[in-house]
Amino acid sequence: MSRLAMWWRASCEISDLTRDREQEARVLDEMAVRLQPGPWAIAALFHRRAPGATDAAEASATMENQPPPNAEEARP
């Protein structure tokens, strides 16, 4: 029984450490904007997020559009 508890704890910790929270925030934002909320999706619109979850999603979206700082030096 203790091995099962240890396996469960380790697998939960691994899945928590490997989660991509920024992608989850982007998916929730897209769902709230693009899908028509039905009775099953209204709770997702009011889902409480971690304080920096939306900031990280916005920062990563703006970073994708900007060139790297040394883009001129990297060009051949």
N, C-alpha and C positions, 0 to 999 in steps of 0.2 A: 504494500500500500504506500509506503514512503517513497519507493521508486516512482510510482505513478504520480505522486504529488510533486516530486522533484522534476520529472519530465514535463508535467503540465506547466509548472512555474518557469522552467527554462524555455519552453516553446512560446509561452506568452511574452517573456522578456525579449526573445529574439524577434518575434513579429513586431513588437512595439519599437525596438531599436531600428528595424529596417523599413518602417513605414515612411512613406513620402508624404508628409503633412502638407507641403505646398501643393502637390498635385491634388490631394483631397480637397483643399480649399478651392482650387480652380474648378474642380468638377462640381462642387456644391454651388459655386457662383454661376457656372454655366447652366446648371439645372434650374436654378432660381430664375434666370433670365429667359432661357429658351423654351423650357417646358411649360405647358399650361398646368398650373397646380391643381391637382384634384384633392379629394379628401385624404388620400394616402400620402401626398407630398407636402401638405401645408406645414407639417411639423418640421420638414427640412428647411423651409424658408425661415423659420424662427430658431433654427439650431444654434445653440450657444457655442461659440468657438473660443479657442485660446486667444489671448490678447494680441499676439503677433501673427496669427494665422493669415489674416487678410492682408496685413502689411507685407508679409513675405511673398504672397501671391502677386501683389501689385508690383513689388520690387523686381521679381523675376520676370514679369511681363515687360517691364520697361527696359530691363537689362538685355533682353533678347533683341530689341530693336537698335541698341547702341553698338557701335563697333568697339573692339577692344581698345584699351588706352594706347597701345603702341601699334595700331593698325598700319600706319604709314611706314613704319620700320619693317613690318613683316611682309610687305608687298615686294615681289621680285623685280 
